[in-house]
Amino acid sequence: MTSLLLRPHPVARADGVAGVVEWFGAMQAQDVASGMWSLGVRLPGRTLDDVREALERREALRTWPMRGTVHLVPARDARWMLAVTGVRVLAGAAARRATLGLTEAEADRAADVLGAALAGGGRLTRAQCLAALNAAGIETAGQRGYHLLWYASQRGVTCIAPHVGTEQTFALLEEWVPDPRRPERDEALGILALRYFRSHGPTTVQDFARWTGLTVADARRGITVAGDALATVRVEGVPAVVDAALLDAPREPVDDLHVLPGFDEYLLGFKDRALMLDPAHQQAVIPGGNGVFQATVVRGGRVVGTWKRTIGKTRVTVAVTPLVPFRAADRKRAEAAFEAYGRFLGLPLRFTW
């Protein structure tokens, strides 16, 4: 929980959007509202407007760096992350294109069309991007449009810019971030390893490989390059890697209570979630095992409930479903934790249990 910046950390000074995203390296953000609260819960006192303004300042951006899903990444690191972690995803996209009736040449032409449409500092909404493709004779019906937008970003042509109202927008990556970092491959692997383990550890090489989409060999290489910044410990007999700065951190009981979004790195950052989630509760948190994660109430590092929110014009209604017995004092603690969420949104809360 300390690594995940959900408790005070002895070294981390991630006091803004840029700092939090760089600490993690990448934060799951396929659902925009979840991604915003993932930042908000780690930046006490900041509001949704504060986070949006930071993204407009390009402190971070959204793209598809790994596993085919959208993440928040440090803006200047987006290009090399796409190159290092996205190559295997791109190589595997041929089968998906065949299913959609697309050729690689069509996908490349779509990226060129989007590049031309966005040139000169423009931002286009998703609908405008699809209209540009259709006008160029590239069919976007069904899932073809999504795949072509993904492909252009995966190739480093475009990136997802902040929403305008409720509309997703896209920009040219080279114009949105004109001064990208360009580490050599070994250095890049080391950066990925350091950021992953310091923000998720202690955890395994296999978790790191899965999170990044790297081969296990590349994952091990990254750990080697990170050097003494990381340390190996054993968790229930299994080797695990952790930020060396935590080896001497005080050991104290963890009884914090957090209300986290559904796609937070707390769960999404790991393949084996047994430390956080009782197998008996998995169906409640990941219904059908289809990759859609419910928002969670977390006490002492363990999921103890789920929640949904309905945002109205004048208030937000939070419906909490306990997965373990909740006493009156537990409900009071949970409602107190939700108050920070209400302040983040700038709306009063109403609860249902």
C-alpha positions in Angstrom: 0.0 0.0 0.0 3.0 2.3 0.6 4.4 1.5 -2.8 1.0 2.3 -4.4 1.1 5.7 -2.7 -1.9 4.8 -0.7 0.1 5.3 2.5 2.9 7.8 3.3 6.1 6.9 1.5 9.5 7.5 3.1 11.1 8.7 -0.2 8.4 9.5 -2.9 7.6 13.2 -3.3 4.9 12.7 -5.9 3.0 15.9 -5.1 1.4 16.6 -8.5 -0.1 14.8 -11.5 3.2 14.6 -13.3 4.9 13.2 -10.1 2.3 10.5 -9.5 2.2 9.3 -13.1 6.0 9.3 -13.3 6.2 7.3 -10.0 4.1 4.6 -11.5 5.4 4.8 -15.0 1.9 4.1 -16.3 -1.5 4.1 -14.7 -4.5 2.2 -16.1 -6.9 4.8 -17.5 -9.2 3.1 -20.0 -12.1 4.5 -18.1 -11.5 8.3 -17.8 -13.5 8.9 -14.6 -11.6 6.0 -12.9 -8.2 7.4 -14.1 -9.0 10.8 -12.7 -9.9 9.5 -9.3 -6.8 7.2 -9.3 -4.9 10.5 -9.4 -7.2 12.3 -7.0 -7.0 9.7 -4.3 -3.2 10.1 -4.3 -3.3 13.9 -4.3 -5.3 14.9 -1.3 -6.9 18.3 -1.6 -6.7 18.4 -5.4 -10.0 18.5 -7.4 -11.1 17.1 -10.7 -10.6 20.5 -12.2 -7.0 20.6 -10.9 -6.3 17.2 -12.5 -7.9 18.3 -15.8 -5.8 21.5 -15.8 -2.6 19.4 -15.2 -3.4 17.2 -18.2 -4.0 20.3 -20.3 -0.6 21.4 -19.3 0.6 18.0 -20.6 1.9 16.8 -17.3 0.7 13.3 -18.6 -1.2 11.9 -21.5 -3.3 8.9 -22.4 -2.3 6.4 -25.0 -2.0 2.6 -25.5 1.6 1.8 -24.4 1.1 -1.9 -23.4 -1.4 -4.7 -23.3 -3.6 -3.0 -25.8 -5.3 -0.8 -23.1 -5.2 2.9 -22.3 -2.8 4.2 -19.7 -1.7 7.6 -18.3 2.0 8.0 -19.0 4.5 10.8 -18.5 4.1 12.9 -21.7 7.8 13.0 -22.6 8.1 9.2 -22.1 5.1 8.2 -24.3 7.1 7.7 -27.5 9.8 5.4 -26.1 7.3 3.5 -24.0 5.3 2.8 -27.2 8.4 1.6 -28.9 9.6 -0.7 -26.1 6.3 -2.1 -24.8 4.1 -1.9 -27.8 6.1 -3.8 -30.3 4.7 -7.2 -29.4 1.1 -5.9 -29.4 1.6 -4.4 -32.8 3.0 -7.7 -34.1 -0.1 -9.5 -32.8 -2.5 -7.1 -34.4 -2.5 -8.8 -37.8 -5.0 -11.4 -36.6 -7.4 -8.7 -35.3 -7.1 -6.8 -38.6 -8.0 -10.0 -40.5 -11.1 -10.4 -38.4 -12.1 -6.8 -39.2 -11.3 -7.2 -42.9 -8.5 -4.6 -42.7 -5.0 -4.9 -44.2 -1.9 -3.4 -42.8 -1.7 -1.1 -45.7 -5.2 0.3 -44.9 -4.2 0.7 -41.3 -1.1 2.6 -42.3 -3.0 4.8 -44.6 -5.5 5.6 -41.8 -2.6 6.7 -39.6 -1.4 9.0 -42.4 -4.9 10.4 -42.9 -5.2 11.2 -39.2 -1.7 12.6 -39.1 -2.6 15.0 -42.0 -6.0 15.9 -40.4 -4.3 16.8 -37.1 -1.2 18.6 -38.4 -0.7 22.2 -37.3 -1.6 21.7 -33.6 -5.2 20.7 -34.2 -7.3 18.5 -31.9 -10.1 16.4 -33.2 -12.8 14.6 -31.3 -13.2 10.9 -31.8 -16.2 11.5 -34.1 -14.2 14.0 -36.2 -11.3 11.5 -36.6 -13.7 8.8 -37.8 -15.3 11.3 -40.2 -11.9 12.2 -41.6 -11.2 8.5 -42.2 -14.6 7.9 -43.8 -14.1 11.0 -46.1 -10.8 9.4 -47.2 -12.7 6.2 -48.2 -11.6 4.2 -45.1 -14.6 2.4 -43.7 -14.9 2.7 -39.9 -18.1 0.8 -39.1 -18.2 -1.7 -36.2 -14.9 -2.1 -34.5 -12.8 -1.0 -37.4 -12.8 2.7 -36.3 -11.6 1.8 -32.8 -8.9 -0.4 -34.2 -7.7 2.3 -36.6 -7.6 4.9 -33.8 -5.7 2.5 -31.6 -3.3 1.6 -34.4 -2.4 5.3 -35.1 -1.6 5.9 -31.4 0.2 2.6 -31.0 2.5 3.6 -33.9 3.2 6.9 -32.2 1.4 9.0 -34.7 -1.4 10.3 -32.4 -2.2 10.4 -28.7 -5.3 10.9 -26.7 -5.6 14.5 -25.6 -7.8 15.6 -22.7 -11.5 15.5 -23.1 -13.4 18.6 -24.3 -16.6 18.4 -22.4 -17.6 14.7 -22.7 -15.8 14.2 -26.0 -12.5 12.3 -26.3 -10.0 14.1 -28.4 -6.8 13.2 -30.3 -3.7 15.1 -31.2 -0.4 14.5 -33.1 2.1 13.0 -30.6 5.0 14.8 -32.1 3.2 18.2 -31.8 1.7 17.5 -28.4 5.1 16.4 -27.0 7.8 18.1 -29.2 10.7 17.2 -26.8 10.4 13.5 -26.0 13.0 11.6 -23.9 14.9 9.1 -26.0 16.6 6.5 -23.7 18.5 3.6 -25.2 16.7 0.3 -25.0 18.6 -1.0 -21.9 18.1 2.3 -20.1 14.4 2.1 -21.0 14.0 -1.4 -19.6 15.7 -0.2 -16.4 13.4 2.8 -16.1 10.3 0.5 -16.6 11.6 -1.9 -13.9 12.4 0.8 -11.4 9.0 2.5 -11.8 7.0 -0.7 -11.8 8.5 -2.2 -8.7 8.8 1.0 -6.7 5.1 1.6 -7.3 3.8 -2.0 -7.0 6.4 -4.0 -5.0 7.1 -6.4 -3.5 5.9 -8.4 -6.5 7.3 -10.9 -9.0 9.2 -10.7 -12.3 6.2 -12.5 -13.9 3.9 -9.7 -12.7 6.2 -7.1 -14.2 6.4 -9.0 -17.5 2.6 -9.3 -17.7 2.1 -5.6 -16.8 4.5 -4.4 -19.5 4.0 -7.1 -22.1 7.7 -7.6 -22.1 9.3 -11.1 -22.4 10.5 -12.5 -19.1 14.1 -12.1 -20.4 13.6 -8.4 -21.0 11.9 -8.1 -17.6 14.9 -9.6 -15.9 17.2 -7.4 -17.9 15.3 -4.3 -16.7 15.8 -5.4 -13.1 19.5 -5.9 -13.6 19.8 -2.4 -15.2 17.9 -0.8 -12.3 20.6 -2.1 -10.0 20.8 -1.3 -6.3 17.6 0.8 -6.5 15.7 -2.5 -6.3 16.1 -5.4 -3.8 14.9 -9.0 -3.8 12.9 -10.3 -0.8 10.9 -13.4 -0.3 7.1 -13.3 0.2 5.7 -16.7 1.4 8.8 -18.3 -0.1 8.5 -16.7 -3.5 11.2 -14.3 -4.7 9.8 -10.8 -5.1 11.3 -7.4 -6.0 10.8 -4.2 -4.0 12.0 -0.6 -3.8 15.2 -0.8 -1.8 14.1 2.4 0.0 11.3 0.4 1.8 13.6 -2.3 3.3 14.2 -0.1 6.4 10.7 1.4 6.5 8.9 1.0 9.8 6.7 -2.1 10.0 3.3 -1.0 11.3 -0.2 -2.5 11.1 -2.2 -1.3 8.1 -5.8 -0.5 8.9 -6.3 2.4 6.4 -9.6 2.6 4.6 -9.7 3.7 1.0 -12.3 4.1 -1.7 -10.7 3.3 -5.0 -11.9 3.4 -8.6 -12.5 0.1 -10.5 -9.5 0.2 -12.7 -6.9 1.4 -10.2 -3.4 0.0 -10.2 -4.2 -1.5 -6.8 -5.8 -4.4 -8.6 -4.9 -3.9 -12.3 -1.2 -3.8 -11.7 -1.0 -7.5 -10.7 -1.7 -10.9 -12.2 -2.0 -12.6 -8.8 -4.4 -10.6 -6.7 -4.7 -13.0 -3.8 -3.1 -10.5 -1.4 -5.8 -8.0 -2.1 -8.9 -10.0 -3.1 -10.5 -13.0 -1.4 -11.2 -15.5 -4.2 -14.8 -15.7 -2.9 -15.2 -12.0 -3.8 -13.7 -12.1 -7.2 -17.0 -12.4 -9.0 -18.4 -9.4 -7.2 -15.3 -7.3 -8.2 -14.7 -8.6 -11.7 -18.2 -9.9 -12.8 -17.8 -12.6 -15.4 -14.1 -12.2 -15.4 -14.4 -10.0 -18.5 -12.0 -7.3 -17.5 -14.5 -4.8 -16.1 -13.5 -4.0 -12.5 -15.9 -2.6 -10.0 -14.8 0.3 -7.7 -13.7 -1.0 -4.4 -13.7 -0.2 -0.7 -10.3 -1.3 0.7 -9.6 -1.8 4.4 -6.2 -2.9 5.6 -5.1 -3.6 2.1 -8.0 -6.0 1.4 -11.1 -5.5 -0.7 -14.1 -5.4 1.7 -16.8 -3.9 -0.6 -17.7 -2.4 -3.9 -19.4 0.9 -4.8 -21.1 2.6 -7.7 -21.7 6.3 -8.1 -24.4 8.3 -9.9 -23.5 11.9 -10.5 -26.4 14.4 -10.6 -26.4 18.1 -11.1 -26.4 18.9 -7.4 -25.0 15.8 -5.7 -23.4 12.4 -6.2 -25.1 9.3 -4.9 -22.8 6.5 -3.8 -24.2 3.0 -3.4 -22.0 0.8 -1.3 -22.2 -3.1 -1.3 -20.2 -4.6 1.6 -18.5 -8.0 0.9 -17.8 -8.6 4.6 -19.8 -7.6 7.7 -19.8 -3.8 8.2 -20.5 -2.5 11.7 -21.9 1.0 12.2 -18.3 2.2 12.9 -17.2 0.6 9.6 -19.9 2.5 7.7 -18.9 5.7 9.4 -15.3 5.2 8.4 -16.2 4.4 4.8 -18.5 7.4 4.5 -15.7 9.6 5.9 -13.3 8.2 3.2 -15.9 9.0 0.5 -16.0 12.7 1.7 -12.7 13.2 -0.1 -14.3 11.9 -3.3 -17.1 14.3 -2.9 -14.7 17.2 -2.5 -12.7 16.0 -5.5 -15.9 16.2 -7.6 -17.1 19.4 -5.9 -20.4 17.8 -5.0 -22.2 16.7 -1.8 -22.7 13.0 -1.2 -25.7 10.8 -0.6 -25.2 7.2 0.5 -27.2 4.0 0.0 -26.1 0.7 1.5 
